[in-house]
């Protein structure tokens, strides 16, 4: 299962959340890549927000803070 996380860039670090449209995740990597590309295209603040794909279950469906990648 693949999930797309929305990564906010702040001065003090990063904050992650799961976009509402991808709460259930994606079965294949190809589907997750297509979703990430769609999110990137629709994002109005691409200077502050990026999207990342993770494999497996997210830590929580709520906001995840201060994860170092």
N, C-alpha and C positions, 0 to 999 in steps of 0.2 A: 504494500500500500504506500502510495506516495502522497505527500502533502505539499502545498504551496504556502509559504509563510510570507507575510508582508513585513518587511524590515524597515523601520523608521530610523533615520540617522539624526542623532542629537549631538550637541556639544559634549555632553557627559557620557555618551555611549550609544547603545542601540536598544531598540525595543522591538519585539516580534509579536505578531498576532496572526491568527488564521482568518483570512477573508471569509465572510459569510457564505459566499458562493462555493467555497471549496471545503466546507465543514466535514463532508463525508470522505474526502480524499479521492484519489484516482487509482485505478487498478494497474495501469501501465505507465511506464516512464514517458512514453510518447504522448499520452493524454495529459500528463502533468506538464510537459514542455509546451504543448499547445495552450493550456490554460495560463501558464506563466507568460507566454508571448501575448496572449489576449489582455492579461492584467497590465503588462508593460505598456501596451498600446493605449489602453484606456486611462492610465494614470496621468493626472494633471500636474502632479508635483514630482516629476521624475528626478529632480535634484535632491529631494529629501527621502524618497521612498524607492526601494528596490524589492524584488521578489526573489525568494530562494526556494529550491525544491529540497525536501528532506525525504529520506527513505525510512519507513517505519512509523510507529505511533508518535504523535507529538507529546510533549511532556504534559500539557494540559490544553484544553480548548479555550481557556482564558488567555490573557496576555502573559507572555513569557518575557522576562526582562533580564538583561545583562548576561546573555549567552555569548561567550567568546568563540568565534569560529577560526 
